[in-house]
């Protein structure tokens, strides 16, 4: 806080402190929001708290198993419902349907309505929004984690239903499948996308630290992001690492950060822009 040699009142000092906080830069290690869904809500929400945010994508995705996925989607009667725990899995379904005009027509004509007679379980508002865009009605968007969603599913479902269909990524955690199987809830999984490090993440992180300096806060959005970025961030931060507050989108990511020895300053109470921005603002006070 600069005072230019002047003696400041308590109110002036608080004002300067508020201005300093408002200038704090937050680095978000996440994928950009789909353009069709509007501006990224995390950047927007942090701006409303007076923080400048920069988004750097850290993961790259490759969609796989499209034909097998299409076969599953065409036969809703063989499944007890759908489970989506990531936006990317919903995007895989969307791409699968758009690959063929026939699939698209069948989806709009009857498949969508037939799936809507069954529960469509989701984790998080971002995933729920994409499910809505498919014309499906999501359940569980406020659960926040796969662990909590699994409890909701177990409470609602019997063991004699057709298997719930769970399209997922190659680096999925086994929390939900294990919980359902232990309680006898039938489940069928299919890997529909593979996750790897974004090809430009190293270049983009180096450019950020060179041009913007040390951020006030770095927010991680997945254990994979921790895996692919942390070593480089530690190197770029050097002896100024202690100046950075680290934030996590949820408990799974927080645990991955803690396992690497990071001191996590805040974890969003729910995986939403509002909750993360509130947590970061409090941590930066």
RADA-V208830 format. One record per pair of residues at least 6 apart in sequence whose ideal C-beta (glycine too) atoms are under 6 Angstrom apart, sorted by sequence separation. I is the first residue (numbers start at 0). J is the second residue. D is the distance in Angstrom with one decimal. If there is no record, write none. Layout:
I & J & D
I & J & D
This chain:
83 & 89 & 5.3
96 & 102 & 5.1
121 & 127 & 4.9
142 & 148 & 4.3
219 & 225 & 5.4
247 & 253 & 3.8
257 & 263 & 5.9
268 & 274 & 4.8
32 & 39 & 4.4
45 & 52 & 4.3
96 & 103 & 5.4
130 & 137 & 4.4
179 & 186 & 4.9
256 & 263 & 5.2
267 & 274 & 4.2
31 & 39 & 6.0
267 & 275 & 4.1
121 & 130 & 5.5
139 & 148 & 5.1
142 & 151 & 6.0
247 & 256 & 5.8
42 & 52 & 4.6
96 & 106 & 5.1
127 & 137 & 4.2
176 & 186 & 5.8
253 & 263 & 5.1
267 & 278 & 5.4
139 & 151 & 5.3
127 & 140 & 3.6
253 & 266 & 4.5
265 & 278 & 3.7
27 & 41 & 5.6
0 & 15 & 5.0
119 & 135 & 4.8
121 & 137 & 4.2
124 & 140 & 5.4
245 & 261 & 5.2
247 & 263 & 5.5
265 & 282 & 4.3
119 & 137 & 5.3
120 & 138 & 5.4
121 & 139 & 5.6
245 & 263 & 5.3
264 & 282 & 4.1
120 & 139 & 5.0
121 & 140 & 5.4
245 & 264 & 5.7
246 & 265 & 4.9
247 & 266 & 4.6
248 & 267 & 5.4
25 & 45 & 5.5
115 & 135 & 6.0
118 & 138 & 5.3
122 & 142 & 5.7
244 & 264 & 4.0
115 & 136 & 5.7
165 & 186 & 5.9
167 & 188 & 5.8
169 & 190 & 5.3
249 & 270 & 4.9
248 & 270 & 5.1
31 & 54 & 5.9
111 & 134 & 4.5
122 & 145 & 5.8
162 & 185 & 3.8
163 & 186 & 5.3
164 & 187 & 5.4
165 & 188 & 4.6
166 & 189 & 5.3
162 & 186 & 5.6
168 & 192 & 5.1
169 & 193 & 4.4
170 & 194 & 4.8
25 & 50 & 5.1
27 & 52 & 5.6
158 & 183 & 3.9
162 & 187 & 4.1
166 & 191 & 4.4
169 & 194 & 5.7
30 & 56 & 5.1
69 & 95 & 5.4
122 & 148 & 5.2
149 & 175 & 4.6
168 & 194 & 5.3
213 & 239 & 5.0
217 & 243 & 5.7
23 & 50 & 5.4
24 & 51 & 5.1
25 & 52 & 4.5
26 & 53 & 5.6
27 & 54 & 4.6
28 & 55 & 5.9
60 & 87 & 5.6
68 & 95 & 4.9
204 & 231 & 5.6
208 & 235 & 4.4
21 & 49 & 3.6
146 & 174 & 5.1
156 & 184 & 5.2
216 & 244 & 4.4
217 & 245 & 5.6
218 & 246 & 4.1
219 & 247 & 5.7
220 & 248 & 4.6
28 & 57 & 4.8
62 & 91 & 5.1
145 & 174 & 5.0
149 & 178 & 3.8
153 & 182 & 4.9
194 & 223 & 5.7
213 & 242 & 5.5
65 & 95 & 5.1
145 & 175 & 4.2
216 & 246 & 5.7
222 & 252 & 5.9
225 & 255 & 4.6
229 & 259 & 5.6
196 & 227 & 4.3
221 & 252 & 5.9
225 & 256 & 5.6
62 & 94 & 5.8
120 & 152 & 5.9
219 & 252 & 5.2
222 & 255 & 3.7
246 & 279 & 5.2
80 & 117 & 4.2
75 & 113 & 4.5
80 & 118 & 4.0
81 & 119 & 4.8
82 & 120 & 4.6
83 & 121 & 4.9
84 & 122 & 4.6
244 & 282 & 4.8
75 & 114 & 4.8
86 & 125 & 5.1
86 & 126 & 5.1
89 & 129 & 4.0
89 & 130 & 5.7
83 & 126 & 5.3
86 & 129 & 5.3
170 & 223 & 5.6
84 & 145 & 5.1
216 & 279 & 5.3
215 & 283 & 5.8
88 & 166 & 4.7
88 & 167 & 5.8
79 & 160 & 3.8
82 & 163 & 5.5
79 & 161 & 4.5
78 & 161 & 5.3
80 & 163 & 5.0
81 & 164 & 5.4
82 & 165 & 4.3
77 & 161 & 5.9
79 & 163 & 5.0
78 & 164 & 4.4
71 & 164 & 5.7
91 & 191 & 3.9
91 & 192 & 5.4
88 & 191 & 5.9
87 & 192 & 5.2
144 & 249 & 5.9
68 & 191 & 5.5
64 & 189 & 5.9
143 & 269 & 4.8
64 & 191 & 5.4
143 & 270 & 5.4
62 & 192 & 5.1
63 & 193 & 5.9
60 & 192 & 4.9
61 & 193 & 4.8
58 & 194 & 5.7
59 & 195 & 5.0
59 & 197 & 4.6
58 & 197 & 5.7
57 & 197 & 5.4
56 & 197 & 5.0
57 & 200 & 5.0
123 & 270 & 4.9
124 & 271 & 5.7
55 & 203 & 4.8
58 & 223 & 5.8
57 & 224 & 4.5
57 & 227 & 5.5
57 & 228 & 5.2
24 & 211 & 6.0
26 & 214 & 4.3
24 & 214 & 4.7
24 & 215 & 5.7
25 & 216 & 4.6
26 & 217 & 4.7
27 & 218 & 5.2
28 & 219 & 5.4
29 & 220 & 4.1
23 & 215 & 3.7
28 & 224 & 4.8
28 & 228 & 5.7
44 & 272 & 4.0
48 & 276 & 5.3
44 & 273 & 5.8
41 & 272 & 4.6
45 & 276 & 4.9
40 & 272 & 3.9
44 & 276 & 4.1
48 & 280 & 4.6
23 & 283 & 5.5
20 & 283 & 5.9
